[in-house]
Amino acid sequence: MRKYVVLYLFILISGILNAQRYTSEKGHITFFSDATIEDIEAENTIVGSLFNATSGEVVYIIKIRDFVFDKALMREHFNEKYMESEKYPKATFQGRVVGFKPDIIGAQKVRAVGKLSMHGVVRDIDVPGSAENVNGKIHMKSKFIMKLEDYNIKIPTLVWQNIAEQIEVSVDFIYKPA
């Protein structure tokens, strides 16, 4: 029995040492809405993420209430009327970074492929991005367009000119070895 326990621990430790795991505690996500009457922009810098450079697996969690706006009223409307953050407090992405090679130093074109869960809806996404391996850290960025209707986010008829039907989302993470 002891022989099996030692063998199991050896396999477990080997797997942990071979996996290149990274964390990002201060990811940066912004969105921009280019509407007829008023542009709306918000950012969230309290985004946690894990990345396994060996397998490409990545996950991040966003607390909806952590988005910051220029105007307090915008933040209130965002949380209460559109995102319903009491009911749907977070958004998550779980998937893989395709095309990343951990042994290459410098910039690489990659794709994030997986499931984005937000506002009670889970959708498959495939977005372009870049990854750069510099001094033991991995910097990943992506910019893509997201349609509000895809996540059942309703725009009241009264304010349809204030909010765009699609928004530009920018994602920026710097990963450090775990």
mmCIF file of the C-alpha atoms, coordinates in Angstrom:
data_MODEL
# 
_entry.id   MODEL 
# 
loop_
_atom_site.group_PDB 
_atom_site.id 
_atom_site.type_symbol 
_atom_site.label_atom_id 
_atom_site.label_alt_id 
_atom_site.label_comp_id 
_atom_site.label_asym_id 
_atom_site.label_entity_id 
_atom_site.label_seq_id 
_atom_site.pdbx_PDB_ins_code 
_atom_site.Cartn_x 
_atom_site.Cartn_y 
_atom_site.Cartn_z 
_atom_site.occupancy 
_atom_site.B_iso_or_equiv 
_atom_site.pdbx_formal_charge 
_atom_site.auth_seq_id 
_atom_site.auth_comp_id 
_atom_site.auth_asym_id 
_atom_site.auth_atom_id 
_atom_site.pdbx_PDB_model_num 
ATOM 1   C CA . MET A 1 1   ? 0.000   0.000  0.000   1.00 0.00 ? 1   MET A CA 1 
ATOM 2   C CA . ARG A 1 2   ? 2.796   2.398  0.907   1.00 0.00 ? 2   ARG A CA 1 
ATOM 3   C CA . LYS A 1 3   ? 4.399   1.778  -2.481  1.00 0.00 ? 3   LYS A CA 1 
ATOM 4   C CA . TYR A 1 4   ? 1.199   2.939  -4.220  1.00 0.00 ? 4   TYR A CA 1 
ATOM 5   C CA . VAL A 1 5   ? 0.959   6.079  -2.072  1.00 0.00 ? 5   VAL A CA 1 
ATOM 6   C CA . VAL A 1 6   ? 4.569   7.003  -2.927  1.00 0.00 ? 6   VAL A CA 1 
ATOM 7   C CA . LEU A 1 7   ? 3.920   6.335  -6.630  1.00 0.00 ? 7   LEU A CA 1 
ATOM 8   C CA . TYR A 1 8   ? 0.739   8.442  -6.531  1.00 0.00 ? 8   TYR A CA 1 
ATOM 9   C CA . LEU A 1 9   ? 2.577   11.349 -4.844  1.00 0.00 ? 9   LEU A CA 1 
ATOM 10  C CA . PHE A 1 10  ? 5.400   11.118 -7.389  1.00 0.00 ? 10  PHE A CA 1 
ATOM 11  C CA . ILE A 1 11  ? 2.919   11.294 -10.305 1.00 0.00 ? 11  ILE A CA 1 
ATOM 12  C CA . LEU A 1 12  ? 1.020   14.164 -8.649  1.00 0.00 ? 12  LEU A CA 1 
ATOM 13  C CA . ILE A 1 13  ? 4.180   16.206 -7.985  1.00 0.00 ? 13  ILE A CA 1 
ATOM 14  C CA . SER A 1 14  ? 5.483   15.553 -11.529 1.00 0.00 ? 14  SER A CA 1 
ATOM 15  C CA . GLY A 1 15  ? 2.207   16.839 -12.996 1.00 0.00 ? 15  GLY A CA 1 
ATOM 16  C CA . ILE A 1 16  ? 2.331   19.961 -10.851 1.00 0.00 ? 16  ILE A CA 1 
ATOM 17  C CA . LEU A 1 17  ? 5.937   20.722 -11.753 1.00 0.00 ? 17  LEU A CA 1 
ATOM 18  C CA . ASN A 1 18  ? 5.356   20.191 -15.474 1.00 0.00 ? 18  ASN A CA 1 
ATOM 19  C CA . ALA A 1 19  ? 2.283   22.425 -15.611 1.00 0.00 ? 19  ALA A CA 1 
ATOM 20  C CA . GLN A 1 20  ? 3.028   26.092 -16.076 1.00 0.00 ? 20  GLN A CA 1 
ATOM 21  C CA . ARG A 1 21  ? 0.354   27.796 -14.005 1.00 0.00 ? 21  ARG A CA 1 
ATOM 22  C CA . TYR A 1 22  ? -0.091  31.559 -13.871 1.00 0.00 ? 22  TYR A CA 1 
ATOM 23  C CA . THR A 1 23  ? -2.378  33.942 -12.010 1.00 0.00 ? 23  THR A CA 1 
ATOM 24  C CA . SER A 1 24  ? -3.545  37.481 -12.574 1.00 0.00 ? 24  SER A CA 1 
ATOM 25  C CA . GLU A 1 25  ? -5.159  39.240 -9.631  1.00 0.00 ? 25  GLU A CA 1 
ATOM 26  C CA . LYS A 1 26  ? -5.574  42.667 -11.221 1.00 0.00 ? 26  LYS A CA 1 
ATOM 27  C CA . GLY A 1 27  ? -6.927  42.071 -14.702 1.00 0.00 ? 27  GLY A CA 1 
ATOM 28  C CA . HIS A 1 28  ? -8.313  45.049 -16.577 1.00 0.00 ? 28  HIS A CA 1 
ATOM 29  C CA . ILE A 1 29  ? -11.581 44.884 -18.509 1.00 0.00 ? 29  ILE A CA 1 
ATOM 30  C CA . THR A 1 30  ? -13.220 47.879 -20.163 1.00 0.00 ? 30  THR A CA 1 
ATOM 31  C CA . PHE A 1 31  ? -16.241 48.347 -22.334 1.00 0.00 ? 31  PHE A CA 1 
ATOM 32  C CA . PHE A 1 32  ? -17.211 51.183 -24.609 1.00 0.00 ? 32  PHE A CA 1 
ATOM 33  C CA . SER A 1 33  ? -20.670 51.986 -25.954 1.00 0.00 ? 33  SER A CA 1 
ATOM 34  C CA . ASP A 1 34  ? -20.733 54.401 -28.896 1.00 0.00 ? 34  ASP A CA 1 
ATOM 35  C CA . ALA A 1 35  ? -24.327 55.665 -28.774 1.00 0.00 ? 35  ALA A CA 1 
ATOM 36  C CA . THR A 1 36  ? -26.080 58.464 -30.634 1.00 0.00 ? 36  THR A CA 1 
ATOM 37  C CA . ILE A 1 37  ? -26.563 60.772 -27.643 1.00 0.00 ? 37  ILE A CA 1 
ATOM 38  C CA . GLU A 1 38  ? -23.800 59.767 -25.242 1.00 0.00 ? 38  GLU A CA 1 
ATOM 39  C CA . ASP A 1 39  ? -20.777 57.482 -25.197 1.00 0.00 ? 39  ASP A CA 1 
ATOM 40  C CA . ILE A 1 40  ? -20.539 55.205 -22.190 1.00 0.00 ? 40  ILE A CA 1 
ATOM 41  C CA . GLU A 1 41  ? -17.307 53.726 -20.898 1.00 0.00 ? 41  GLU A CA 1 
ATOM 42  C CA . ALA A 1 42  ? -16.559 51.677 -17.806 1.00 0.00 ? 42  ALA A CA 1 
ATOM 43  C CA . GLU A 1 43  ? -13.628 49.741 -16.408 1.00 0.00 ? 43  GLU A CA 1 
ATOM 44  C CA . ASN A 1 44  ? -13.073 46.964 -13.923 1.00 0.00 ? 44  ASN A CA 1 
ATOM 45  C CA . THR A 1 45  ? -9.591  46.397 -12.494 1.00 0.00 ? 45  THR A CA 1 
ATOM 46  C CA . ILE A 1 46  ? -10.548 43.815 -9.873  1.00 0.00 ? 46  ILE A CA 1 
ATOM 47  C CA . VAL A 1 47  ? -10.668 40.756 -12.149 1.00 0.00 ? 47  VAL A CA 1 
ATOM 48  C CA . GLY A 1 48  ? -9.078  37.467 -11.112 1.00 0.00 ? 48  GLY A CA 1 
ATOM 49  C CA . SER A 1 49  ? -7.836  34.915 -13.623 1.00 0.00 ? 49  SER A CA 1 
ATOM 50  C CA . LEU A 1 50  ? -5.936  31.628 -13.823 1.00 0.00 ? 50  LEU A CA 1 
ATOM 51  C CA . PHE A 1 51  ? -4.003  30.428 -16.872 1.00 0.00 ? 51  PHE A CA 1 
ATOM 52  C CA . ASN A 1 52  ? -2.331  27.078 -17.506 1.00 0.00 ? 52  ASN A CA 1 
ATOM 53  C CA . ALA A 1 53  ? 0.299   27.717 -20.176 1.00 0.00 ? 53  ALA A CA 1 
ATOM 54  C CA . THR A 1 54  ? 0.807   23.997 -20.792 1.00 0.00 ? 54  THR A CA 1 
ATOM 55  C CA . SER A 1 55  ? -2.826  23.161 -21.606 1.00 0.00 ? 55  SER A CA 1 
ATOM 56  C CA . GLY A 1 56  ? -3.980  26.656 -22.617 1.00 0.00 ? 56  GLY A CA 1 
ATOM 57  C CA . GLU A 1 57  ? -6.866  26.525 -20.132 1.00 0.00 ? 57  GLU A CA 1 
ATOM 58  C CA . VAL A 1 58  ? -7.957  29.912 -18.836 1.00 0.00 ? 58  VAL A CA 1 
ATOM 59  C CA . VAL A 1 59  ? -10.699 31.146 -16.537 1.00 0.00 ? 59  VAL A CA 1 
ATOM 60  C CA . TYR A 1 60  ? -11.644 34.563 -15.225 1.00 0.00 ? 60  TYR A CA 1 
ATOM 61  C CA . ILE A 1 61  ? -14.368 35.954 -12.999 1.00 0.00 ? 61  ILE A CA 1 
ATOM 62  C CA . ILE A 1 62  ? -15.756 39.493 -13.096 1.00 0.00 ? 62  ILE A CA 1 
ATOM 63  C CA . LYS A 1 63  ? -17.931 41.019 -10.393 1.00 0.00 ? 63  LYS A CA 1 
ATOM 64  C CA . ILE A 1 64  ? -20.414 43.196 -12.255 1.00 0.00 ? 64  ILE A CA 1 
ATOM 65  C CA . ARG A 1 65  ? -20.654 45.759 -9.431  1.00 0.00 ? 65  ARG A CA 1 
ATOM 66  C CA . ASP A 1 66  ? -16.893 46.438 -9.695  1.00 0.00 ? 66  ASP A CA 1 
ATOM 67  C CA . PHE A 1 67  ? -17.269 48.332 -12.988 1.00 0.00 ? 67  PHE A CA 1 
ATOM 68  C CA . VAL A 1 68  ? -16.490 52.022 -12.509 1.00 0.00 ? 68  VAL A CA 1 
ATOM 69  C CA . PHE A 1 69  ? -18.107 54.802 -14.585 1.00 0.00 ? 69  PHE A CA 1 
ATOM 70  C CA . ASP A 1 70  ? -17.457 58.527 -14.893 1.00 0.00 ? 70  ASP A CA 1 
ATOM 71  C CA . LYS A 1 71  ? -20.949 59.240 -13.562 1.00 0.00 ? 71  LYS A CA 1 
ATOM 72  C CA . ALA A 1 72  ? -22.522 57.630 -10.498 1.00 0.00 ? 72  ALA A CA 1 
ATOM 73  C CA . LEU A 1 73  ? -25.943 57.594 -12.157 1.00 0.00 ? 73  LEU A CA 1 
ATOM 74  C CA . MET A 1 74  ? -24.570 55.555 -15.062 1.00 0.00 ? 74  MET A CA 1 
ATOM 75  C CA . ARG A 1 75  ? -23.207 52.985 -12.615 1.00 0.00 ? 75  ARG A CA 1 
ATOM 76  C CA . GLU A 1 76  ? -26.552 52.819 -10.814 1.00 0.00 ? 76  GLU A CA 1 
ATOM 77  C CA . HIS A 1 77  ? -28.516 52.323 -14.055 1.00 0.00 ? 77  HIS A CA 1 
ATOM 78  C CA . PHE A 1 78  ? -25.971 49.774 -15.319 1.00 0.00 ? 78  PHE A CA 1 
ATOM 79  C CA . ASN A 1 79  ? -26.290 47.646 -12.173 1.00 0.00 ? 79  ASN A CA 1 
ATOM 80  C CA . GLU A 1 80  ? -30.029 48.009 -11.542 1.00 0.00 ? 80  GLU A CA 1 
ATOM 81  C CA . LYS A 1 81  ? -31.706 48.357 -14.944 1.00 0.00 ? 81  LYS A CA 1 
ATOM 82  C CA . TYR A 1 82  ? -29.462 46.605 -17.448 1.00 0.00 ? 82  TYR A CA 1 
ATOM 83  C CA . MET A 1 83  ? -27.160 44.073 -15.807 1.00 0.00 ? 83  MET A CA 1 
ATOM 84  C CA . GLU A 1 84  ? -29.439 43.310 -12.830 1.00 0.00 ? 84  GLU A CA 1 
ATOM 85  C CA . SER A 1 85  ? -26.324 42.693 -10.762 1.00 0.00 ? 85  SER A CA 1 
ATOM 86  C CA . GLU A 1 86  ? -28.307 41.634 -7.676  1.00 0.00 ? 86  GLU A CA 1 
ATOM 87  C CA . LYS A 1 87  ? -29.687 38.716 -9.680  1.00 0.00 ? 87  LYS A CA 1 
ATOM 88  C CA . TYR A 1 88  ? -26.580 38.168 -11.866 1.00 0.00 ? 88  TYR A CA 1 
ATOM 89  C CA . PRO A 1 89  ? -23.608 39.320 -9.738  1.00 0.00 ? 89  PRO A CA 1 
ATOM 90  C CA . LYS A 1 90  ? -20.778 38.031 -11.923 1.00 0.00 ? 90  LYS A CA 1 
ATOM 91  C CA . ALA A 1 91  ? -19.657 37.160 -15.414 1.00 0.00 ? 91  ALA A CA 1 
ATOM 92  C CA . THR A 1 92  ? -17.214 34.346 -16.147 1.00 0.00 ? 92  THR A CA 1 
ATOM 93  C CA . PHE A 1 93  ? -15.123 33.086 -19.018 1.00 0.00 ? 93  PHE A CA 1 
ATOM 94  C CA . GLN A 1 94  ? -13.885 29.518 -19.108 1.00 0.00 ? 94  GLN A CA 1 
ATOM 95  C CA . GLY A 1 95  ? -12.005 28.177 -22.090 1.00 0.00 ? 95  GLY A CA 1 
ATOM 96  C CA . ARG A 1 96  ? -8.650  27.866 -23.785 1.00 0.00 ? 96  ARG A CA 1 
ATOM 97  C CA . VAL A 1 97  ? -6.056  30.152 -25.294 1.00 0.00 ? 97  VAL A CA 1 
ATOM 98  C CA . VAL A 1 98  ? -5.342  28.625 -28.684 1.00 0.00 ? 98  VAL A CA 1 
ATOM 99  C CA . GLY A 1 99  ? -2.031  29.224 -30.440 1.00 0.00 ? 99  GLY A CA 1 
ATOM 100 C CA . PHE A 1 100 ? 0.055   30.148 -27.388 1.00 0.00 ? 100 PHE A CA 1 
ATOM 101 C CA . LYS A 1 101 ? 3.485   28.534 -27.162 1.00 0.00 ? 101 LYS A CA 1 
ATOM 102 C CA . PRO A 1 102 ? 4.991   29.005 -23.673 1.00 0.00 ? 102 PRO A CA 1 
ATOM 103 C CA . ASP A 1 103 ? 8.578   28.488 -24.869 1.00 0.00 ? 103 ASP A CA 1 
ATOM 104 C CA . ILE A 1 104 ? 8.475   31.416 -27.338 1.00 0.00 ? 104 ILE A CA 1 
ATOM 105 C CA . ILE A 1 105 ? 9.626   34.784 -26.024 1.00 0.00 ? 105 ILE A CA 1 
ATOM 106 C CA . GLY A 1 106 ? 7.865   37.802 -27.488 1.00 0.00 ? 106 GLY A CA 1 
ATOM 107 C CA . ALA A 1 107 ? 4.478   38.509 -29.053 1.00 0.00 ? 107 ALA A CA 1 
ATOM 108 C CA . GLN A 1 108 ? 2.167   35.831 -30.439 1.00 0.00 ? 108 GLN A CA 1 
ATOM 109 C CA . LYS A 1 109 ? -1.263  35.949 -32.077 1.00 0.00 ? 109 LYS A CA 1 
ATOM 110 C CA . VAL A 1 110 ? -3.730  33.818 -30.141 1.00 0.00 ? 110 VAL A CA 1 
ATOM 111 C CA . ARG A 1 111 ? -7.466  33.146 -29.848 1.00 0.00 ? 111 ARG A CA 1 
ATOM 112 C CA . ALA A 1 112 ? -9.592  32.769 -26.729 1.00 0.00 ? 112 ALA A CA 1 
ATOM 113 C CA . VAL A 1 113 ? -12.166 30.039 -27.298 1.00 0.00 ? 113 VAL A CA 1 
ATOM 114 C CA . GLY A 1 114 ? -14.695 29.056 -24.665 1.00 0.00 ? 114 GLY A CA 1 
ATOM 115 C CA . LYS A 1 115 ? -17.855 29.950 -22.820 1.00 0.00 ? 115 LYS A CA 1 
ATOM 116 C CA . LEU A 1 116 ? -18.730 33.441 -21.657 1.00 0.00 ? 116 LEU A CA 1 
ATOM 117 C CA . SER A 1 117 ? -21.430 33.468 -18.989 1.00 0.00 ? 117 SER A CA 1 
ATOM 118 C CA . MET A 1 118 ? -23.190 36.736 -18.258 1.00 0.00 ? 118 MET A CA 1 
ATOM 119 C CA . HIS A 1 119 ? -26.664 37.925 -17.270 1.00 0.00 ? 119 HIS A CA 1 
ATOM 120 C CA . GLY A 1 120 ? -27.841 34.310 -16.954 1.00 0.00 ? 120 GLY A CA 1 
ATOM 121 C CA . VAL A 1 121 ? -26.782 33.383 -20.500 1.00 0.00 ? 121 VAL A CA 1 
ATOM 122 C CA . VAL A 1 122 ? -23.876 31.135 -21.518 1.00 0.00 ? 122 VAL A CA 1 
ATOM 123 C CA . ARG A 1 123 ? -22.535 31.540 -25.058 1.00 0.00 ? 123 ARG A CA 1 
ATOM 124 C CA . ASP A 1 124 ? -19.620 30.123 -26.994 1.00 0.00 ? 124 ASP A CA 1 
ATOM 125 C CA . ILE A 1 125 ? -17.141 32.787 -28.064 1.00 0.00 ? 125 ILE A CA 1 
ATOM 126 C CA . ASP A 1 126 ? -14.031 32.785 -30.209 1.00 0.00 ? 126 ASP A CA 1 
ATOM 127 C CA . VAL A 1 127 ? -12.111 36.068 -30.080 1.00 0.00 ? 127 VAL A CA 1 
ATOM 128 C CA . PRO A 1 128 ? -8.703  37.138 -31.400 1.00 0.00 ? 128 PRO A CA 1 
ATOM 129 C CA . GLY A 1 129 ? -5.999  38.396 -29.121 1.00 0.00 ? 129 GLY A CA 1 
ATOM 130 C CA . SER A 1 130 ? -2.299  38.578 -28.423 1.00 0.00 ? 130 SER A CA 1 
ATOM 131 C CA . ALA A 1 131 ? -0.001  37.078 -25.842 1.00 0.00 ? 131 ALA A CA 1 
ATOM 132 C CA . GLU A 1 132 ? 3.502   38.173 -24.998 1.00 0.00 ? 132 GLU A CA 1 
ATOM 133 C CA . ASN A 1 133 ? 5.944   36.214 -22.877 1.00 0.00 ? 133 ASN A CA 1 
ATOM 134 C CA . VAL A 1 134 ? 8.339   38.710 -21.249 1.00 0.00 ? 134 VAL A CA 1 
ATOM 135 C CA . ASN A 1 135 ? 10.596  38.208 -18.207 1.00 0.00 ? 135 ASN A CA 1 
ATOM 136 C CA . GLY A 1 136 ? 8.605   35.235 -16.910 1.00 0.00 ? 136 GLY A CA 1 
ATOM 137 C CA . LYS A 1 137 ? 5.278   37.064 -17.143 1.00 0.00 ? 137 LYS A CA 1 
ATOM 138 C CA . ILE A 1 138 ? 2.602   36.578 -19.778 1.00 0.00 ? 138 ILE A CA 1 
ATOM 139 C CA . HIS A 1 139 ? 0.693   39.618 -21.024 1.00 0.00 ? 139 HIS A CA 1 
ATOM 140 C CA . MET A 1 140 ? -2.590  38.790 -22.804 1.00 0.00 ? 140 MET A CA 1 
ATOM 141 C CA . LYS A 1 141 ? -4.900  41.221 -24.575 1.00 0.00 ? 141 LYS A CA 1 
ATOM 142 C CA . SER A 1 142 ? -8.059  40.992 -26.616 1.00 0.00 ? 142 SER A CA 1 
ATOM 143 C CA . LYS A 1 143 ? -10.584 43.409 -28.089 1.00 0.00 ? 143 LYS A CA 1 
ATOM 144 C CA . PHE A 1 144 ? -13.932 42.299 -29.481 1.00 0.00 ? 144 PHE A CA 1 
ATOM 145 C CA . ILE A 1 145 ? -17.522 43.377 -30.129 1.00 0.00 ? 145 ILE A CA 1 
ATOM 146 C CA . MET A 1 146 ? -20.359 41.989 -28.035 1.00 0.00 ? 146 MET A CA 1 
ATOM 147 C CA . LYS A 1 147 ? -24.080 42.308 -28.806 1.00 0.00 ? 147 LYS A CA 1 
ATOM 148 C CA . LEU A 1 148 ? -26.281 43.070 -25.793 1.00 0.00 ? 148 LEU A CA 1 
ATOM 149 C CA . GLU A 1 149 ? -29.177 41.024 -27.189 1.00 0.00 ? 149 GLU A CA 1 
ATOM 150 C CA . ASP A 1 150 ? -26.953 37.906 -27.177 1.00 0.00 ? 150 ASP A CA 1 
ATOM 151 C CA . TYR A 1 151 ? -27.023 38.075 -23.361 1.00 0.00 ? 151 TYR A CA 1 
ATOM 152 C CA . ASN A 1 152 ? -30.660 39.151 -22.977 1.00 0.00 ? 152 ASN A CA 1 
ATOM 153 C CA . ILE A 1 153 ? -29.672 42.648 -21.903 1.00 0.00 ? 153 ILE A CA 1 
ATOM 154 C CA . LYS A 1 154 ? -32.646 44.824 -22.787 1.00 0.00 ? 154 LYS A CA 1 
ATOM 155 C CA . ILE A 1 155 ? -32.495 48.490 -23.774 1.00 0.00 ? 155 ILE A CA 1 
ATOM 156 C CA . PRO A 1 156 ? -35.719 50.298 -22.819 1.00 0.00 ? 156 PRO A CA 1 
ATOM 157 C CA . THR A 1 157 ? -37.373 52.044 -25.775 1.00 0.00 ? 157 THR A CA 1 
ATOM 158 C CA . LEU A 1 158 ? -37.236 55.361 -23.930 1.00 0.00 ? 158 LEU A CA 1 
ATOM 159 C CA . VAL A 1 159 ? -33.398 55.399 -23.878 1.00 0.00 ? 159 VAL A CA 1 
ATOM 160 C CA . TRP A 1 160 ? -32.539 53.509 -27.079 1.00 0.00 ? 160 TRP A CA 1 
ATOM 161 C CA . GLN A 1 161 ? -30.390 56.428 -28.323 1.00 0.00 ? 161 GLN A CA 1 
ATOM 162 C CA . ASN A 1 162 ? -28.358 56.486 -25.095 1.00 0.00 ? 162 ASN A CA 1 
ATOM 163 C CA . ILE A 1 163 ? -27.068 52.926 -25.317 1.00 0.00 ? 163 ILE A CA 1 
ATOM 164 C CA . ALA A 1 164 ? -25.539 51.134 -28.290 1.00 0.00 ? 164 ALA A CA 1 
ATOM 165 C CA . GLU A 1 165 ? -26.840 47.682 -29.229 1.00 0.00 ? 165 GLU A CA 1 
ATOM 166 C CA . GLN A 1 166 ? -23.293 46.374 -29.266 1.00 0.00 ? 166 GLN A CA 1 
ATOM 167 C CA . ILE A 1 167 ? -20.276 47.300 -27.191 1.00 0.00 ? 167 ILE A CA 1 
ATOM 168 C CA . GLU A 1 168 ? -16.532 47.063 -27.606 1.00 0.00 ? 168 GLU A CA 1 
ATOM 169 C CA . VAL A 1 169 ? -14.900 44.969 -24.874 1.00 0.00 ? 169 VAL A CA 1 
ATOM 170 C CA . SER A 1 170 ? -11.174 45.131 -24.090 1.00 0.00 ? 170 SER A CA 1 
ATOM 171 C CA . VAL A 1 171 ? -9.492  42.508 -21.912 1.00 0.00 ? 171 VAL A CA 1 
ATOM 172 C CA . ASP A 1 172 ? -5.963  42.937 -20.536 1.00 0.00 ? 172 ASP A CA 1 
ATOM 173 C CA . PHE A 1 173 ? -4.235  40.520 -18.125 1.00 0.00 ? 173 PHE A CA 1 
ATOM 174 C CA . ILE A 1 174 ? -0.665  40.255 -16.884 1.00 0.00 ? 174 ILE A CA 1 
ATOM 175 C CA . TYR A 1 175 ? -0.047  36.750 -15.541 1.00 0.00 ? 175 TYR A CA 1 
ATOM 176 C CA . LYS A 1 176 ? 2.648   35.887 -13.033 1.00 0.00 ? 176 LYS A CA 1 
ATOM 177 C CA . PRO A 1 177 ? 3.825   32.343 -12.219 1.00 0.00 ? 177 PRO A CA 1 
ATOM 178 C CA . ALA A 1 178 ? 1.628   30.769 -9.535  1.00 0.00 ? 178 ALA A CA 1 
# 
